[in-house]
């Protein structure tokens, strides 16, 4: 079963705007990860946030985690055309496996 | 991309034939994973390995088997391919358990079963 569920399924924004996507999960986790996938390519790891962390930054990315609500959000600031991709959250509830959501497809318009 | 290759990259096969996909890594990572990606489902774990000859099932393991005889190679076998196994297959590696480390993904293999 999918542990991570992203919302919205698709997002279209203008270049320079911010993009926010959300992820909900069902059981307790030890970390939550976000990945990006460009069309026809493999997934690329973006950021990992541990269950005892509430916020993490990496360049133009900001991730928050609310374990009481079992949810996380990914914010991409000042979006660029190169940010056009699908974004997946993945919840780790044990040491070996990740459970991925179905993803959010982000389109950045020039 | 991290040192992960998958072969073949594309394959068309007929129902009932056996198929083997290969994942090769040059990172000497202990953990290796096979996922399938289908529209609307994200990635689903098929099998994973936590060391040479150590493997376990994921959430969609029926109809698949795996083998790992060397650290660098992880093979996925479809014993008798079915149309429901048409998918894109991704291999991933991880230095350790995902409690502390991210996964690195290969470029994928697009498999079509006719």
Contacts between the chains, C-beta under 8 A, distances in Angstrom:
chain1	res1	chain2	res2	distance
A	1	B	59	7.1
A	2	B	41	7.5
A	2	B	42	6.2
A	4	B	42	7.5
A	30	B	99	4.8
A	31	B	98	7.0
A	31	B	99	6.5
A	31	B	100	7.8
A	33	B	98	7.6
A	33	B	102	6.0
A	33	B	103	7.9
A	35	B	105	7.9
A	40	B	108	8.0
A	41	B	107	6.6
A	41	B	108	7.5
A	42	B	1	6.8
A	42	B	90	5.9
A	42	B	105	3.7
A	42	B	106	5.6
A	42	B	107	5.1
A	42	B	108	5.5
A	43	B	43	7.4
A	43	B	90	7.1
A	43	B	92	7.8
A	43	B	103	7.9
A	43	B	105	4.4
A	44	B	105	7.3
A	45	B	102	4.0
A	45	B	103	6.7
A	45	B	104	6.9
A	48	B	102	5.5
A	88	B	42	6.0
A	88	B	43	7.2
A	90	B	43	7.9
A	92	B	98	4.3
A	92	B	99	6.3
A	94	B	97	7.8
A	94	B	99	7.7
A	95	B	97	3.2
A	95	B	98	6.6
A	95	B	99	4.8
A	96	B	31	6.7
A	96	B	48	6.0
A	96	B	50	6.2
A	96	B	56	7.5
A	96	B	97	5.3
A	96	B	98	6.5
A	97	B	33	8.0
A	97	B	45	5.8
A	97	B	48	6.6
A	97	B	58	6.8
A	97	B	98	6.8
A	98	B	45	7.4
A	98	B	98	5.4
A	98	B	103	6.5
A	99	B	45	7.7
A	99	B	59	8.0
A	100	B	35	7.8
A	100	B	42	4.0
A	100	B	43	4.2
A	100	B	44	7.5
A	101	B	42	5.2
A	102	B	40	5.6
A	102	B	41	6.1
A	102	B	42	4.4
A	103	B	42	5.7
